[in-house]
Amino acid sequence: SDDLLGLVLHKIAKDRNICLSGELVHFLLMRLPRSVCEYERAIKILDQKSSKLSRNISILLAKELFGL
């Protein structure tokens, strides 16, 4: 279910000390393949690129990075 997958995304992010907004989680759930591996990859990319670019993790950043 979407609720369970949302919890998975939050847990993956929390393990990396990242706090995701509910809007971003919903955005990712609706656009990424439904796979824990894909969620882990996406969070890793968001974390690395946000640090490199000195930007907050946001829907706009996700759109840019993943072409969504």
C-alpha positions as CSV (number, residue, x, y, z in Angstrom):
1,S,0.0,0.0,0.0
2,D,1.0,3.6,-0.4
3,D,1.1,4.1,3.4
4,L,3.5,1.3,3.9
5,L,5.7,2.4,1.0
6,G,5.7,5.9,2.4
7,L,7.0,4.5,5.7
8,V,9.7,2.7,3.9
9,L,10.8,5.9,2.2
10,H,10.8,7.8,5.5
11,K,12.9,4.9,7.1
12,I,15.4,4.9,4.3
13,A,15.8,8.7,4.6
14,K,15.9,8.6,8.4
15,D,18.7,6.1,8.2
16,R,20.7,8.7,6.3
17,N,19.7,11.5,8.8
18,I,17.4,13.1,6.2
19,C,13.9,14.4,6.9
20,L,11.5,14.2,4.0
21,S,8.3,16.2,3.7
22,G,5.1,14.4,3.3
23,E,4.6,16.1,-0.1
24,L,8.0,14.9,-1.3
25,V,7.3,11.3,-0.2
26,H,3.9,11.4,-2.0
27,F,5.6,12.9,-5.1
28,L,8.2,10.1,-5.2
29,L,5.7,7.4,-4.5
30,M,3.6,8.5,-7.5
31,R,6.5,8.7,-9.9
32,L,9.2,6.2,-9.0
33,P,9.0,2.5,-9.6
34,R,7.6,0.6,-6.6
35,S,10.8,-1.0,-5.4
36,V,12.7,-0.6,-2.2
37,C,16.0,-0.7,-4.2
38,E,14.7,2.3,-6.3
39,Y,13.8,4.2,-3.2
40,E,17.2,3.6,-1.7
41,R,18.9,4.7,-4.9
42,A,16.7,7.9,-5.2
43,I,17.3,8.9,-1.5
44,K,21.1,8.3,-2.0
45,I,21.1,10.5,-5.1
46,L,19.0,13.2,-3.5
47,D,21.3,13.2,-0.5
48,Q,24.5,13.4,-2.5
49,K,23.4,16.0,-5.0
50,S,21.7,18.2,-2.4
51,S,25.0,18.3,-0.4
52,K,27.1,18.9,-3.6
53,L,24.8,21.7,-4.8
54,S,24.1,23.1,-1.3
55,R,20.4,22.8,-1.9
56,N,17.6,21.4,0.3
57,I,16.0,18.1,-0.7
58,S,12.8,19.2,-2.4
59,I,10.3,18.3,-5.1
60,L,12.0,20.7,-7.4
61,L,15.4,19.0,-6.9
62,A,13.8,15.5,-7.4
63,K,12.2,16.8,-10.6
64,E,15.6,18.0,-11.9
65,L,17.6,14.9,-10.9
66,F,15.1,12.3,-12.1
67,G,13.6,14.1,-15.0
68,L,10.1,13.9,-13.5
